[in-house]
């Protein structure tokens, strides 16, 4: 949802924005939506969640550490 808050996105924009999302998974899901005639953008209901999504992102930036950063080693 966060990736679509700025508006409609292209496939490559979504894969680069959503960390850990494989091209294949995204492609499969978007193809399913396409078959249903669904457009890749947030509805009014989805956009109404923007403050919640932004608050969760802000919380995560403060409290969730990247696995790469938390695995520091000390050498003596």
Secondary structure in CASP SS format (residue, H / E / C, confidence):
PFRMAT SS
TARGET T0000
AUTHOR 0000-0000-0000
METHOD secondary structure of the structure
MODEL  1
X C 1.00
X H 1.00
X H 1.00
X H 1.00
X C 1.00
X C 1.00
X C 1.00
X C 1.00
X C 1.00
X C 1.00
X H 1.00
X H 1.00
X H 1.00
X H 1.00
X H 1.00
X H 1.00
X H 1.00
X C 1.00
X C 1.00
X C 1.00
X C 1.00
X C 1.00
X H 1.00
X H 1.00
X H 1.00
X H 1.00
X H 1.00
X H 1.00
X H 1.00
X H 1.00
X H 1.00
X H 1.00
X H 1.00
X H 1.00
X H 1.00
X C 1.00
X C 1.00
X C 1.00
X C 1.00
X C 1.00
X C 1.00
X C 1.00
X C 1.00
X H 1.00
X H 1.00
X H 1.00
X H 1.00
X C 1.00
X C 1.00
X H 1.00
X H 1.00
X H 1.00
X H 1.00
X H 1.00
X H 1.00
X H 1.00
X H 1.00
X H 1.00
X H 1.00
X H 1.00
X H 1.00
X H 1.00
X H 1.00
X C 1.00
X C 1.00
X C 1.00
X H 1.00
X H 1.00
X H 1.00
X H 1.00
X C 1.00
X C 1.00
X C 1.00
X C 1.00
X C 1.00
X C 1.00
END
